[in-house]
Amino acid sequence: MALIPPLQLFIVTSALNPNMGVVSREDRLKQTIEGLESLRERCPDALIILAEGSPSRVEEEKIKQLEGLVDFVADFSGDKDIGQFASVGKKSEAENVLMIKILMLLKNEPSLMRIMHSVRRVYKLSARTVINKGFNTVDHDHFGKYVFKKRMPTWLAGDAAETFTDLLITRLFSFCPSLIDDYSIVCRRNLGVIHDAGVDTEHAHFFNIEPDRLVELDEIYCQGVMASTGATEIY
């Protein structure tokens, strides 16, 4: 009998030095540290990759403050592909490009390739997100599936609302390692939908993920501050 892989892999997407939002860079760093500490508390054995995608290079001292809280730093700050979107406030596009690059690392970077053989579940977690009591990786343990918070009705109006009827919260979700290639395709399709329809990544995710591969949870037990408004979202 084959052994079941034990590791939970968290990809924490970060933008410590953005060109938009009401949260100061100092507070972003502080909230990122708090979020990573909560993740370590709730999932002490998890493998954590920090995926940094700021439009300009992040200061070395900031990265050093975070290195002790994660297992691997993928610093894409200043990357031209991400920067073309992040530098003009196109957060949805920038995040999808960042995820594509991280998925490529998982498939091509030798040390990460070896680790992937032991990964049971892959999570995408937005930095500055605190994992709350009640979070349990067992809730996400669905082979061949994506797991998101239960869909929410669109806030769009008119014709767009007829096509993009719902959205999926992307602050925290997970997918089976068997879906890495599929999710890379989803991210590429998201870029096209975001550009052509003018929607955000949360509408694009609902539009592009196959319904039969989607599991939805009532609660995902996390919270974080919205960069655009400073309000706290609780899920």
C-alpha positions as CSV (number, residue, x, y, z in Angstrom):
1,M,0.0,0.0,0.0
2,A,1.4,3.4,-1.0
3,L,2.0,5.9,1.9
4,I,-0.3,8.9,1.9
5,P,1.7,12.2,1.6
6,P,1.7,14.1,5.0
7,L,2.6,17.7,4.1
8,Q,0.3,20.7,3.9
9,L,1.9,23.3,1.6
10,F,0.9,26.9,2.0
11,I,1.7,29.5,-0.7
12,V,1.5,32.9,1.0
13,T,1.1,35.6,-1.7
14,S,2.5,38.9,-0.5
15,A,2.9,42.5,-1.7
16,L,4.9,44.3,1.0
17,N,5.5,47.4,-1.1
18,P,2.4,48.0,-3.3
19,N,1.5,51.1,-5.3
20,M,-2.1,51.2,-4.0
21,G,-4.2,50.8,-0.9
22,V,-4.7,52.6,2.4
23,V,-2.6,50.2,4.6
24,S,0.9,51.6,5.2
25,R,4.0,49.6,4.3
26,E,4.9,49.4,8.0
27,D,1.5,48.0,8.8
28,R,1.7,45.6,5.9
29,L,4.9,44.1,7.3
30,K,3.4,43.9,10.8
31,Q,0.2,42.2,9.5
32,T,2.2,39.8,7.4
33,I,4.2,38.7,10.4
34,E,1.1,38.3,12.5
35,G,-0.5,36.2,9.8
36,L,2.5,33.9,9.4
37,E,2.7,33.5,13.2
38,S,-1.0,32.5,13.3
39,L,-0.4,30.0,10.5
40,R,2.6,28.5,12.3
41,E,0.4,28.2,15.5
42,R,-2.5,26.5,13.7
43,C,-0.4,24.3,11.4
44,P,3.0,23.9,13.0
45,D,4.2,21.2,10.6
46,A,3.1,23.0,7.4
47,L,5.6,23.9,4.7
48,I,5.3,27.6,4.0
49,I,6.4,29.4,0.8
50,L,6.4,33.2,0.8
51,A,5.6,34.4,-2.7
52,E,6.5,38.1,-2.8
53,G,5.2,40.1,-5.8
54,S,5.6,43.8,-5.1
55,P,6.1,46.0,-8.2
56,S,9.4,47.3,-6.9
57,R,12.2,45.4,-5.1
58,V,11.5,44.7,-1.4
59,E,14.2,45.8,1.1
60,E,16.5,42.9,2.1
61,E,15.8,43.7,5.8
62,K,12.1,43.1,5.4
63,I,12.7,39.7,3.7
64,K,15.1,38.7,6.5
65,Q,12.4,39.5,9.1
66,L,10.1,37.0,7.4
67,E,12.6,34.2,6.6
68,G,12.4,32.7,10.0
69,L,8.7,32.3,9.8
70,V,8.7,30.4,6.4
71,D,10.5,27.6,4.8
72,F,11.2,29.1,1.4
73,V,11.1,32.7,0.0
74,A,10.2,33.2,-3.7
75,D,11.0,36.9,-4.1
76,F,9.5,38.1,-7.4
77,S,9.4,41.7,-6.2
78,G,10.5,43.9,-9.2
79,D,9.6,41.1,-11.7
80,K,8.7,42.8,-15.0
81,D,5.8,40.4,-15.8
82,I,4.1,41.0,-12.4
83,G,5.2,44.6,-12.3
84,Q,3.4,45.6,-15.5
85,F,0.1,44.9,-13.6
86,A,1.1,45.6,-10.0
87,S,2.6,49.0,-10.8
88,V,-0.7,50.3,-12.1
89,G,-2.9,48.8,-9.4
90,K,-4.1,45.8,-11.4
91,K,-4.0,43.5,-8.3
92,S,-6.1,40.6,-9.8
93,E,-3.8,40.3,-12.9
94,A,-0.7,40.6,-10.8
95,E,-1.8,37.8,-8.4
96,N,-2.6,35.4,-11.1
97,V,0.8,36.0,-12.8
98,L,2.5,35.5,-9.4
99,M,0.7,32.2,-8.9
100,I,1.6,31.0,-12.4
101,K,5.3,31.7,-11.6
102,I,5.1,29.9,-8.2
103,L,3.4,26.8,-9.8
104,M,6.3,26.8,-12.3
105,L,8.8,26.8,-9.4
106,L,7.0,23.8,-7.8
107,K,7.4,21.9,-11.0
108,N,11.0,23.0,-11.9
109,E,13.0,24.1,-8.9
110,P,14.8,20.9,-7.8
111,S,14.4,21.2,-4.0
112,L,10.7,22.0,-4.3
113,M,10.2,19.2,-6.8
114,R,11.5,16.8,-4.3
115,I,9.3,18.2,-1.6
116,M,6.2,18.0,-3.7
117,H,6.3,14.2,-3.5
118,S,5.4,14.5,0.2
119,V,2.6,17.2,-0.3
120,R,-0.9,16.2,0.5
121,R,-2.6,19.5,-0.1
122,V,-1.6,22.9,-1.5
123,Y,-3.1,26.1,-0.1
124,K,-3.1,29.6,-1.4
125,L,-3.2,32.1,1.4
126,S,-3.1,35.9,1.1
127,A,-0.5,37.5,3.3
128,R,-1.8,39.6,6.2
129,T,-4.4,36.9,6.8
130,V,-4.8,35.6,10.3
131,I,-5.8,31.9,10.7
132,N,-8.6,31.7,13.3
133,K,-9.5,28.9,15.8
134,G,-11.6,26.3,14.0
135,F,-9.3,26.0,11.0
136,N,-8.8,22.3,10.2
137,T,-6.9,20.9,7.3
138,V,-9.2,17.9,7.3
139,D,-11.9,20.1,5.9
140,H,-9.8,20.6,2.8
141,D,-8.8,16.9,2.4
142,H,-10.6,16.2,-0.9
143,F,-8.6,14.4,-3.6
144,G,-8.8,15.9,-7.0
145,K,-10.8,18.9,-5.8
146,Y,-10.5,22.6,-5.2
147,V,-11.8,23.8,-1.8
148,F,-13.1,27.3,-1.4
149,K,-15.5,29.2,0.9
150,K,-19.0,28.8,-0.3
151,R,-19.7,31.0,-3.4
152,M,-21.0,34.5,-2.9
153,P,-23.5,36.3,-5.2
154,T,-22.0,38.8,-7.6
155,W,-22.0,42.5,-6.8
156,L,-21.9,43.2,-10.5
157,A,-24.9,44.7,-12.3
158,G,-26.4,44.5,-15.8
159,D,-25.2,42.1,-18.5
160,A,-22.0,41.2,-16.5
161,A,-24.1,39.9,-13.6
162,E,-25.8,37.4,-16.0
163,T,-22.5,35.9,-17.0
164,F,-20.6,36.2,-13.8
165,T,-23.3,35.2,-11.4
166,D,-21.1,34.4,-8.4
167,L,-17.6,34.8,-7.0
168,L,-15.2,32.7,-4.9
169,I,-13.2,34.3,-2.1
170,T,-9.5,33.9,-2.8
171,R,-8.0,35.0,0.5
172,L,-7.7,31.3,1.4
173,F,-8.4,28.2,-0.7
174,S,-6.8,24.9,-1.4
175,F,-6.3,22.4,-4.2
176,C,-5.1,18.8,-4.6
177,P,-1.5,18.5,-5.9
178,S,-2.9,16.6,-8.8
179,L,-4.5,19.9,-10.0
180,I,-1.3,21.9,-10.3
181,D,-1.4,21.8,-14.1
182,D,-5.1,22.5,-14.1
183,Y,-4.8,25.4,-11.8
184,S,-2.0,26.9,-13.9
185,I,-4.5,26.8,-16.8
186,V,-7.2,28.4,-14.6
187,C,-4.8,31.3,-13.8
188,R,-4.0,31.8,-17.5
189,R,-7.7,31.8,-18.3
190,N,-8.4,34.2,-15.4
191,L,-6.0,36.7,-17.0
192,G,-8.0,36.6,-20.3
193,V,-11.4,36.9,-18.5
194,I,-10.2,39.8,-16.3
195,H,-8.9,41.6,-19.3
196,D,-11.8,41.0,-21.6
197,A,-14.7,41.3,-19.1
198,G,-13.2,43.7,-16.6
199,V,-14.0,41.5,-13.6
200,D,-11.8,40.7,-10.6
201,T,-10.0,37.5,-9.9
202,E,-12.7,36.2,-7.5
203,H,-15.3,36.3,-10.3
204,A,-12.8,34.8,-12.7
205,H,-12.1,31.9,-10.4
206,F,-15.7,31.0,-10.2
207,F,-16.1,31.3,-14.0
208,N,-13.1,29.1,-14.8
209,I,-13.0,26.3,-12.2
210,E,-14.9,23.3,-13.3
211,P,-18.0,22.8,-11.0
212,D,-17.4,19.1,-10.5
213,R,-14.0,19.9,-9.1
214,L,-15.3,22.4,-6.6
215,V,-16.0,21.8,-2.9
216,E,-17.5,24.7,-0.9
217,L,-17.2,25.3,2.9
218,D,-19.5,27.4,5.0
219,E,-16.5,28.8,6.9
220,I,-12.8,28.9,6.2
221,Y,-11.8,30.4,9.6
222,C,-9.6,33.3,8.6
223,Q,-9.6,37.1,8.6
224,G,-7.6,40.0,7.1
225,V,-7.6,43.7,6.4
226,M,-8.6,44.8,3.0
227,A,-5.9,46.9,1.4
228,S,-8.4,49.1,-0.5
229,T,-10.5,50.2,2.5
230,G,-8.7,49.1,5.7
231,A,-11.8,47.1,6.7
232,T,-11.4,43.7,8.3
233,E,-13.0,40.7,6.4
234,I,-13.9,37.6,8.4
235,Y,-14.5,34.3,6.7
